[in-house]
Amino acid sequence: MNIPTSLRRAKAPLALTTAVMLAASACGGADAGSDGSSGDKLSGTIKVDGSSTVAPLSTAAAQLFQAKNAGVKVTVGTSGTGGGFEKFCAGETDISNASRAIKDEEKAACDKKGVKFEEFSVANDGLSVVVSKDNDFAKCLTVEQLKKIWEPGSKVDNWNQVDKKFPNQKLELFGAGTDSGTFDYFTDAINGEEGASRTDYSPSEDDNVTVQGVSGSKGGMGYFGLSYLEENKDKLKALEIDGGDGCVAPSVKTVQDGTYKPLSRPLFIYPKAASLEKKEVEAFVEFYVENNADIAEKAQFVPLNAQQETELEKDLKTLQEQHKS
């Protein structure tokens, strides 16, 4: 899903803005080292918003950046991928977190406001379909079964309607809100059309709300990014998914090698071109990209594979050359 720079350039719902205020100092632009340190004393605020899935990743990036620098404040909000792009294209933020690639209509909104940008894929994620720890009967579901549950107009409200071997247990559904990139990705991968979903479930742009809902219901089911599963393994159980080649559990290995399908995806940051003219923003983005593996590990995300890493290095080099010219 890497988009050529030539095409990327010029490339909200529950307004849940869990702003994470982190003191972080930037380093001086192209002269900054990969550890983010610099002799320059910079100041300012870097505003980041968007996907709640990517928020922990950007928070980890800011924390690691802070360890080497002090003086620049990084705020990380969670308005959802769509809500983040709304703010970004309105000129309210410097960087937009996204759990999917930017849509054509969002590009058009940015174009209308004269907002140019870059795109960087900084980590991978696997959407986890989760149930309560008390669920002792469901281990693996096929894509067809997931579609039966989540497709528009579905009336499935009991686990025995999913599989006759399952008990008579009420099915309670929790998931991403419609302004979330996770919602877009899940509906496209499972139902075959982005945005196509039953509506009688408990939606939220905050994945922690889904964690609470599913963990508190024996018949609960929900979906969100792999990192939230890693953080809540004591409360939740991940289902294996059969995408046609047998049951596969979500993990770093299965996401990287593509065997966990169709719920593996890349994650993005979109820095604004005008913001990149500020040394602190350029330095933070360089640090984020150059240290993507360490950041992914700290935030419990799936690092890029070798091919993705090569593409990212090319994208960063192109950006640096543009700023030198």
MARPA-311964 format. One record per residue: residue in three letters; x, y, z of N, C-alpha, C in turn. Coordinates in steps of 0.1 Angstrom, whole numbers, plus 5000, padded with zeros to 4 digits. Each point is the difference from the previous one (the first is absolute). Last residue first. Layout:
% MARPA-311964
   rest     nX     nY     nZ    caX    caY    caZ     cX     cY     cZ
    ALA      X      Y      Z      X      Y      Z      X      Y      Z
...
***
This chain:
% MARPA-311964
   rest     nX     nY     nZ    caX    caY    caZ     cX     cY     cZ
    SER   5170   5208   4987   5000   5007   4988   4994   5014   5001
    LYS   5002   4967   5035   5013   5005   4998   5000   5010   4988
    HIS   4962   4975   5012   5002   5011   5010   5014   5006   4998
    GLN   4987   4963   4974   4991   5011   4996   5003   5012   5009
    GLU   5022   4959   5009   5006   5007   4989   4991   5012   4995
    GLN   4984   4973   5036   5012   5008   5004   5007   5007   4988
    LEU   4963   4971   4991   4996   5012   5008   5012   5008   5004
    THR   5008   4959   4979   4994   5010   4991   4996   5013   5007
    LYS   5016   4964   5026   5011   5006   4992   4994   5011   4990
    LEU   4969   4974   5024   5007   5010   5009   5011   5007   4993
    ASP   4977   4965   4978   4991   5012   5001   5007   5010   5009
    LYS   5023   4960   4994   4999   5007   4987   4992   5013   5002
    GLU   5000   4969   5035   5013   5007   4999   5001   5009   4988
    LEU   4963   4972   5005   4999   5011   5010   5013   5008   4999
    GLU   4997   4961   4975   4991   5010   4994   5000   5012   5009
    THR   5023   4962   5016   5007   5006   4989   4992   5011   4993
    GLU   4979   4976   5034   5011   5008   5006   5008   5007   4989
    GLN   4967   4968   4988   4994   5013   5005   5011   5009   5005
    GLN   5013   4957   4988   4996   5008   4988   4994   5013   5004
    ALA   5012   4970   5035   5012   5005   4993   4996   5009   4988
    ASN   4964   4998   5038   5008   4990   4995   5011   5006   4991
    LEU   4977   5024   5044   4999   4999   4985   5009   4988   4996
    PRO   4979   4999   5050   5010   5008   4992   4998   4997   4985
    VAL   4962   4998   5039   5008   4991   4992   5009   5008   4991
    PHE   4983   5014   5051   4995   4999   4986   5009   4991   4992
    GLN   5003   5018   5048   4995   4987   4997   4992   4999   4987
    ALA   5028   5037   5019   4985   5002   5000   4993   4986   4998
    LYS   5048   5002   5000   4996   5007   5012   4985   5000   5001
    GLU   5018   4985   4960   5002   4990   5011   4996   5006   5013
    ALA   4999   5028   4962   4990   4989   4999   5001   4990   5011
    ILE   5033   5033   4997   4987   5006   5004   4989   4990   5000
    ASP   5043   4988   4984   5000   5001   5015   4987   5006   5005
    ALA   5004   4997   4953   5001   4986   5006   4999   5001   5015
    ASN   5003   5041   4974   4987   4993   4999   5000   4987   5007
    ASN   5033   5039   4993   4999   4991   5012   4987   4992   5000
    GLU   5009   5032   4966   5013   4993   5001   5000   4990   5011
    VAL   4961   5028   4993   5003   4991   4989   5013   4991   5002
    TYR   4989   5033   5032   4989   4990   4999   5003   4990   4990
    PHE   5028   5038   5002   5002   4991   5011   4990   4988   5000
    GLU   4994   5034   4969   5012   4993   4997   5003   4989   5011
    VAL   4965   5030   5008   4996   4991   4990   5012   4991   4996
    PHE   5008   5035   5030   4992   4990   5006   4996   4989   4990
    ALA   5024   5038   4985   5008   4992   5008   4992   4988   5006
    GLU   4977   5033   4976   5008   4992   4991   5009   4990   5008
    VAL   4975   5032   5024   4991   4990   4994   5008   4990   4991
    GLU   5023   5037   5020   4996   4990   5010   4991   4989   4995
    LYS   5015   5037   4972   5010   4990   5003   4996   4989   5010
    LYS   4968   5024   4964   5004   5003   5014   5010   4990   5004
    GLU   4979   4996   4959   5009   5011   4999   5005   5004   5013
    LEU   4966   4967   4995   5014   4995   4998   5010   5011   4998
    SER   4954   5009   5002   5005   4998   5013   5014   4994   4999
    ALA   4976   5007   4960   5003   5013   5007   5006   4998   5013
    ALA   4985   4962   4977   5012   5006   4994   5004   5013   5006
    LYS   4975   4960   5028   4997   5011   4990   5012   5007   4995
    PRO   4994   4947   5017   5005   5013   5004   4996   5011   4989
    TYR   4982   4949   5014   5000   5010   4989   5004   5014   5005
    ILE   5003   4942   5013   5000   5014   5004   5000   5009   4988
    PHE   4984   4944   5008   5006   5012   4994   5000   5012   5009
    LEU   4996   4941   4995   4996   5012   5007   5008   5012   4995
    PRO   4984   4947   4979   5010   5010   5004   4994   5012   5007
    ARG   4980   4947   5000   5000   5013   4994   5012   5009   5004
    SER   4968   4948   5003   5013   5007   5002   5000   5013   4992
    LEU   4964   4965   5001   5000   5010   5010   5013   5006   5004
    PRO   4978   4961   4972   5004   5012   4992   5001   5012   5010
    LYS   5026   4961   5009   4992   5007   4990   4985   4998   5002
    TYR   5052   4988   5017   4988   5004   5008   4992   5009   4990
    THR   5040   4985   4985   4992   4988   5001   4987   5003   5008
    GLY   5039   5030   4988   4988   5000   4992   4991   4988   5001
    ASP   5044   5015   5022   5001   4991   4988   4987   4999   4992
    GLN   5003   5029   5039   5011   5003   4991   5000   4991   4988
    VAL   4968   4991   5034   4997   5013   4993   5011   5004   4990
    THR   5006   4962   5027   4989   4997   4990   4996   5013   4993
    LYS   5033   5002   5035   5005   4992   4989   4989   4999   4989
    VAL   4990   5022   5041   5010   5008   4992   5004   4992   4987
    SER   4952   4987   5017   5013   5001   5007   5009   5009   4991
    PRO   4947   4974   5002   5007   5013   4998   5013   5000   5008
    ALA   4978   4953   4982   4999   5010   5011   5008   5013   4996
    VAL   4975   4960   4969   5012   5007   5003   4998   5010   5011
    CYS   4976   4955   4970   4999   5009   5012   5014   5006   5003
    GLY   4987   4983   4949   5001   4994   5013   5000   5011   5011
    ASP   4997   5010   4953   5011   4990   5001   5002   4995   5014
    GLY   4967   5032   4988   4999   4991   4989   5011   4990   5000
    GLY   4992   5033   5034   4998   5008   4988   5001   4992   4987
    ASP   4992   4996   5056   5002   4991   4988   4997   5009   4988
    ILE   5015   5012   5054   4992   5003   4988   5004   4991   4988
    GLU   5001   5003   5059   5007   4997   4987   4991   5002   4989
    LEU   4994   5026   5047   4996   4989   4992   5010   4998   4988
    ALA   5009   5022   5051   4999   5002   4986   4995   4987   4993
    LYS   4991   5020   5051   5006   4989   4993   4998   5003   4985
    LEU   5002   5030   5051   4994   4996   4987   5007   4988   4994
    LYS   5012   5022   5042   4986   5002   5000   4993   4994   4988
    ASP   5048   5000   5009   4994   4995   5012   4985   5001   5000
    LYS   5027   5018   4965   4999   4986   4999   4994   4993   5013
    ASN   5009   5048   4982   4989   4996   5008   4998   4984   4999
    GLU   5034   5027   4977   4999   5007   5013   4989   4994   5009
    GLU   5007   4984   4956   5012   4997   5007   4999   5006   5014
    LEU   4966   5010   4969   4999   4986   5005   5012   4997   5009
    TYR   5000   5040   4978   4990   5001   5011   4998   4986   5006
    SER   5028   5005   4962   5006   5006   5012   4991   5000   5012
    LEU   4985   4986   4956   5007   4990   5007   5006   5006   5013
    GLY   4956   5024   4979   5014   4997   4996   5007   4990   5010
    PHE   4947   4996   4995   5009   5012   5001   5014   4995   4997
    TYR   4944   4981   5009   5012   5000   4992   5008   5013   5002
    GLY   4959   4964   5026   5004   5013   4994   5012   4999   4992
    MET   4959   4972   5032   5009   5000   4989   5004   5014   4996
    GLY   4972   4970   5044   5005   5011   4992   5010   4997   4989
    GLY   4975   4974   5036   4996   4998   4986   5005   5011   4991
    LYS   5008   5001   5047   5004   4986   4996   4997   4998   4986
    SER   5010   5048   5023   4989   4992   4994   5005   4986   4996
    GLY   5028   5037   5016   4989   5000   5010   4988   4991   4995
    SER   5039   5009   4973   5005   4993   5012   4989   4998   5010
    VAL   4992   5026   4961   5001   4986   4997   5004   4992   5012
    GLY   4996   5047   5004   4987   4994   4996   5002   4985   4998
    GLN   5038   5026   5009   4992   5000   5012   4987   4992   4997
    VAL   5029   5009   4964   5007   4991   5009   4990   4998   5012
    THR   4989   5033   4970   4997   4986   4995   5006   4990   5009
    VAL   5010   5044   5010   4985   4998   5002   4996   4986   4995
    ASN   5043   5015   4991   4999   4996   5014   4986   4998   5004
    ASP   5012   5017   4957   5001   4986   5001   4999   4995   5014
    ASP   4979   5044   4976   5010   4997   5011   5000   4985   5002
    GLU   4969   5021   4971   5013   5003   4994   5012   4997   5010
    SER   4950   4975   4997   5008   5010   5007   5013   5003   4992
    PRO   4946   4971   5001   5012   5005   4994   5008   5010   5008
    SER   4963   4956   5003   5005   5012   5008   5013   5005   4994
    TYR   4958   4977   4972   5011   4996   5009   5005   5012   5007
    ASP   4967   4993   4960   4995   4998   5014   5011   4994   5009
    THR   5002   5010   4952   5002   5012   5008   4996   4998   5014
    ARG   5023   4971   4956   4988   5002   5008   5002   5011   5009
    SER   5028   5003   4955   4999   4993   5013   4986   5001   5006
    ALA   5036   5020   4959   4988   4991   5001   5000   4993   5013
    GLY   5036   5030   4986   4988   5007   5006   4988   4991   5001
    GLU   5035   4986   4964   5004   5009   5011   4987   5007   5005
    GLU   5001   4951   4978   4997   5014   4996   5003   5009   5012
    GLY   5004   4952   5001   5002   5002   4986   4998   5014   4995
    ASN   4999   4977   5045   4987   5001   4993   5002   5003   4986
    ILE   5039   4994   5028   4990   4989   5004   4987   5001   4991
    ALA   5036   5032   4994   5007   4987   5000   4989   4988   5003
    ASP   4987   5046   5001   5004   4997   4987   5005   4986   4999
    THR   4988   5017   5042   4988   4998   4992   5004   4996   4985
    PHE   5034   5011   5031   4993   4988   5004   4989   4997   4991
    TYR   5024   5041   4995   5008   4988   4996   4992   4987   5002
    ASP   4981   5041   5014   5001   5000   4985   5007   4987   4996
    PHE   4998   5009   5046   4987   4997   4995   5000   4998   4985
    THR   5039   5015   5021   4998   4986   5003   4986   4996   4995
    GLY   5012   5045   4998   5006   4992   4989   4998   4985   5002
    SER   4964   5036   5020   5013   4994   5003   5005   4992   4987
    ASP   4958   5023   5009   5010   5010   4996   5014   4994   5002
    THR   4959   4977   5012   5001   5002   4985   5010   5010   4996
    GLY   5006   4970   5045   4991   5010   4995   5002   5002   4985
    ALA   5013   4953   5025   5005   5013   4997   4988   5009   4995
    GLY   4987   4958   5032   5010   5002   4989   5003   5015   4998
    PHE   4969   4956   5026   5006   5013   5002   5011   5002   4989
    LEU   4954   4965   5015   5010   5005   4991   5005   5014   5004
    GLU   4975   4951   5020   5000   5015   5001   5012   5005   4993
    LEU   4968   4953   5005   5012   5006   4993   4998   5015   5002
    LYS   4980   4955   5029   4997   5013   4993   5013   5006   4995
    GLN   4992   4947   5006   5006   5011   5007   4998   5013   4992
    ASN   4994   4945   4999   4989   5011   4999   5005   5011   5009
    PRO   5038   4968   4978   4989   5000   5009   4990   5011   4998
    PHE   5031   4976   4961   5002   5009   5011   4987   5000   5009
    LYS   5004   4975   4960   5007   4993   5011   5002   5010   5012
    LYS   4980   5013   4958   4991   4992   5008   5007   4993   5012
    ASP   5014   5047   4978   5004   4986   4998   4991   4992   5009
    VAL   4989   5045   4993   5013   5000   4993   5004   4986   4997
    GLN   4962   5007   5026   4997   5004   4986   5013   5001   4992
    ASN   5001   4993   5047   4996   4987   4993   4995   5003   4986
    TRP   5013   5036   5029   5012   4993   4995   4996   4987   4993
    ASN   4969   5044   5000   5003   4989   5009   5011   4992   4995
    ASP   4978   5036   4977   5001   5006   5014   5003   4989   5010
    VAL   4994   5015   4944   5006   4990   5008   5002   5006   5014
    LYS   4982   5020   4959   4991   4998   5012   5006   4990   5010
    SER   5017   5035   4956   5001   4988   5007   4991   5000   5013
    GLY   5008   5036   4966   4988   4994   5001   5000   4987   5008
    PRO   5045   5015   4979   4989   5009   5002   4987   4992   5001
    GLU   5044   4975   5016   4995   5006   4988   4988   5009   5002
    TRP   5026   4972   5033   5002   5014   4999   4994   5007   4987
    ILE   4998   4951   5013   4997   5008   5012   5000   5014   4997
    LYS   5011   4971   4965   4986   4997   5005   4996   5008   5012
    LYS   5045   5002   4985   4991   5007   4991   4985   4998   5004
    LEU   5033   4975   5022   5001   5013   5004   4990   5009   4992
    GLN   5004   4956   4987   4993   5001   5013   5000   5014   5005
    GLU   5025   4990   4962   4986   4999   4997   4992   5002   5012
    VAL   5046   4997   5004   4996   5014   4995   4985   5000   4997
    THR   5015   4965   5037   5003   5002   4986   4996   5015   4996
    LEU   5016   4982   5050   4988   5003   4991   5005   5002   4986
    CYS   5017   4976   5052   5003   5005   4986   4987   5003   4993
    LYS   4999   4990   5046   5014   5000   4999   5004   5006   4986
    ALA   4957   4994   5039   5004   5005   4987   5015   5001   4999
    PHE   4978   4985   5040   4995   4991   4990   5004   5005   4986
    ASP   5005   5019   5046   5008   4988   4999   4996   4991   4989
    ASN   4996   5053   5023   4996   4992   4988   5009   4988   4998
    ASP   5008   5034   5033   4990   4990   5005   4995   4992   4988
    LYS   5030   5036   4994   5007   4989   5005   4991   4989   5005
    SER   4983   5033   4961   5003   5000   5015   5008   4988   5003
    VAL   5005   5018   4951   4989   4996   5008   5004   5000   5014
    VAL   5018   5021   4947   5001   4995   5014   4987   4997   5007
    VAL   5031   5011   4952   4986   4997   5004   5001   4993   5014
    SER   5037   5033   4974   4997   4989   5008   4985   4999   5003
    LEU   5036   5022   4961   4987   5002   5007   4997   4987   5008
    GLY   5049   5018   4988   4991   4989   4996   4987   5003   5008
    ASP   5045   5031   4982   4991   4996   5010   4991   4989   4995
    ASN   5050   5031   4990   4989   4991   4996   4991   4997   5012
    ALA   5035   5045   4986   4998   4987   5008   4989   4992   4993
    VAL   5014   5043   4982   5010   4998   5011   4999   4988   5008
    SER   4989   5029   4951   4996   4988   5007   5010   4996   5010
    PHE   4989   5049   4977   5010   4991   5004   4992   4988   5007
    GLU   4992   5048   4967   4994   4988   5006   5012   4990   5004
    GLU   4990   5058   4991   5008   4988   4997   4993   4988   5007
    PHE   4980   5052   4982   5005   4991   5011   5009   4989   4994
    LYS   4968   5051   4994   5009   4990   4994   5005   4991   5011
    VAL   4958   5037   4994   5008   4992   5009   5007   4989   4993
    GLY   4966   5035   4986   5014   5002   4997   5010   4993   5009
    LYS   4950   4999   4997   5006   5009   5010   5015   5003   4998
    LYS   4976   4971   4972   4991   5012   5000   5006   5010   5010
    ASP   5020   4957   4997   5003   5008   4988   4992   5013   5000
    CYS   4990   4968   5033   5013   5006   5003   5004   5009   4988
    ALA   4961   4976   4995   4998   5009   5011   5013   5008   5003
    ALA   5002   4964   4970   4993   5012   4993   4998   5011   5011
    LYS   5017   4958   5014   5010   5007   4992   4994   5013   4995
    GLU   4971   4972   5021   5008   5007   5010   5011   5007   4993
    GLU   4972   4973   4974   4993   5012   5004   5007   5008   5011
    ASP   5019   4959   4984   5000   5010   4989   4992   5013   5005
    LYS   5023   4970   5038   4990   4998   4990   5000   5012   4990
    ILE   5041   4978   5032   4991   5011   4999   4990   4997   4988
    ALA   5021   4958   5026   5004   5011   4991   4990   5011   4999
    ARG   5001   4973   5046   4998   4996   4986   5005   5012   4991
    SER   5002   5002   5047   5000   4986   4999   4996   4995   4986
    ALA   5023   5049   5021   4989   4993   4992   5002   4985   5000
    ASN   5015   5054   5021   5002   4985   5001   4988   4993   4993
    SER   5023   5051   4993   4988   4992   5001   5004   4985   5001
    ILE   5025   5052   5009   5001   4986   4996   4987   4993   5002
    ASP   5003   5046   5009   5012   4999   4992   5001   4986   4994
    THR   4953   5030   5012   5010   4991   5006   5013   4999   4991
    GLU   4960   5027   4990   5000   5000   5015   5012   4992   5006
    GLY   4981   5009   4953   5012   5007   5004   5002   5000   5015
    ALA   4966   4977   4971   4996   5014   5004   5012   5008   5005
    CYS   5005   4955   4988   4997   5007   4988   4995   5014   5003
    PHE   5009   4972   5037   5012   5001   4992   4998   5009   4988
    LYS   4963   4986   5026   5008   5011   5007   5012   5003   4992
    GLU   4974   4965   4984   4992   5012   4999   5008   5012   5007
    PHE   5018   4957   5002   5002   5006   4987   4992   5013   4999
    GLY   4994   4974   5039   5014   5006   4999   5002   5007   4987
    GLY   4961   4976   5006   4999   5012   5007   5014   5007   5000
    GLY   4997   4957   4980   4993   5010   4993   4999   5014   5007
    THR   5022   4964   5023   5007   5003   4987   4992   5011   4992
    GLY   4994   5001   5053   4997   4991   4989   5007   5004   4988
    SER   5006   5023   5041   4987   5004   4994   4995   4989   4990
    THR   5039   5009   5038   4994   4988   4994   4986   5003   4995
    GLY   5052   5027   5013   4985   4999   5002   4995   4987   4993
    VAL   5049   5023   5019   4994   4990   4992   4985   4998   5003
    THR   5045   5038   5005   4987   4996   5004   4994   4989   4991
    VAL   5050   5023   5015   4993   4992   4990   4987   4996   5006
    LYS   5041   5040   5009   4989   4992   5005   4993   4993   4988
    VAL   5053   5019   5011   4989   5000   4990   4988   4991   5006
    GLY   5041   5005   5025   4996   5014   4995   4989   5000   4991
    ALA   5040   4962   5012   4990   5006   5008   4997   5014   4995
    ASN   5025   4947   4987   4997   5015   4998   4990   5005   5010
    LYS   5014   4954   4996   5012   5006   4995   4999   5015   4999
    ALA   4964   4972   5015   5011   4995   5008   5013   5007   4996
    GLN   4959   5007   4977   5001   5008   5012   5013   4996   5008
    PHE   4986   4975   4962   5006   5012   4996   5003   5009   5012
    LEU   4977   4961   5007   5014   4997   4997   5007   5012   4996
    GLN   4954   5004   5008   5007   4997   5012   5015   4997   4998
    ALA   4971   5008   4963   5002   5012   5007   5008   4997   5013
    ALA   4987   4963   4975   5009   5008   4992   5004   5013   5007
    ALA   4965   4974   5018   5013   4993   5002   5011   5008   4993
    THR   4957   5014   4991   5003   5003   5014   5014   4994   5004
    SER   4981   4989   4958   5005   5014   5000   5004   5004   5014
    LEU   4981   4958   4997   5012   5000   4992   5006   5014   5000
    PRO   4957   4993   5019   5011   4995   5009   5013   5000   4993
    ALA   4963   5015   4973   5003   5009   5011   5011   4994   5010
    VAL   4977   4978   4962   5013   5005   4998   5005   5008   5011
    THR   4956   4983   5000   5009   4989   4999   5014   5004   4999
    SER   4965   5032   5000   5002   4995   5014   5010   4988   4999
    SER   4998   5039   4962   4996   4987   5003   5004   4996   5015
    GLY   5003   5051   4991   4995   4990   4991   4997   4987   5006
    ASP   5036   5046   5008   4986   4995   5003   4997   4989   4990
    VAL   5041   5038   5020   4998   4987   4993   4986   4996   5004
    LYS   5035   5045   5003   4987   4995   5002   4997   4988   4991
    ILE   5043   5030   5024   4996   4991   4988   4987   4994   5003
    THR   5029   5046   5019   4991   4989   5002   4997   4993   4987
    GLY   5045   5030   5021   4987   5000   4993   4992   4989   5003
    SER   5056   5013   4999   4988   5000   5009   4988   5001   4991
    LEU   5059   4988   5002   4987   5003   4993   4989   5001   5009
    LYS   5056   5000   4996   4990   5001   5010   4987   5004   4994
    ASP   5046   4972   4980   4990   5011   4999   4990   5000   5012
    GLY   5033   4966   4991   5005   5011   5007   4991   5012   5000
    SER   4983   4949   4997   5006   5010   4992   5006   5011   5009
    SER   4973   4946   4997   5007   5010   5007   5006   5011   4990
    GLY   4976   4957   4990   4992   5012   5002   5007   5012   5007
    ASP   5016   4956   4983   4995   4999   5014   4992   5012   5003
    SER   5021   4994   4958   4988   4991   5001   4996   4999   5014
    GLY   5021   5046   4985   5004   4987   5000   4989   4991   5002
    ALA   5001   5051   4977   4997   4992   5012   5005   4985   4998
    ASP   5000   5038   4968   5013   4997   5007   4997   4991   5012
    ALA   4966   5016   4970   5007   4990   4994   5013   4997   5007
    GLY   4968   5026   5030   4997   4996   4986   5009   4989   4995
    GLY   5007   5015   5048   5000   5009   4989   4999   4993   4987
    CYS   4976   4983   5046   5014   5003   4996   4999   5007   4987
    ALA   4964   4997   5043   5004   4996   4987   5014   5003   4997
    SER   4971   4988   5046   5007   5010   4993   5004   4995   4987
    ALA   4959   4991   5037   5010   4994   4992   5007   5011   4992
    ALA   4960   4987   5039   5011   5009   4998   5010   4993   4991
    LEU   4946   4990   5003   5014   4995   5002   5010   5010   4997
    MET   4944   4989   5007   5010   5011   4999   5013   4994   5004
    VAL   4952   4981   4979   5012   4996   5008   5011   5010   4999
    ALA   4943   4997   4993   5013   5006   4997   5011   4996   5009
    THR   4952   4983   4983   5009   4996   5011   5013   5006   4997
    THR   4952   5008   4980   5014   5005   4998   5008   4997   5013
    LEU   4953   4987   4972   5007   4996   5012   5014   5004   4999
    ALA   4954   5008   4976   5013   5008   5000   5007   4997   5013
    LEU   4965   4973   4968   5003   5002   5014   5013   5008   5001
    PRO   4985   5008   4957   4994   4989   5007   5001   5002   5014
    ALA   5029   5005   4960   4999   5007   5012   4986   4998   5005
    LYS   5154   5027   4844   4992   4988   5005   4997   5004   5014
    ALA   5026   5023   4973   4987   5007   4999   4990   4990   5004
    ARG   5036   4972   4991   5002   5014   5003   4987   5007   4997
    ARG   5006   4954   4989   4996   5003   5014   5000   5014   5003
    LEU   5014   4982   4958   4985   4999   5001   4996   5004   5014
    SER   5046   4999   4989   4993   5009   4990   4985   5000   5001
    THR   5027   4969   5025   5000   5014   5006   4993   5010   4990
    PRO   4986   4948   5000   5011   5008   4996   4999   5014   5005
    ILE   4979   4960   5028   4996   5008   4988   5012   5009   4996
    ASN   4990   4951   5029   5009   5012   4998   4996   5008   4988
    MET   4982   4957   5017   4992   5012   5000   5009   5013   5000
***
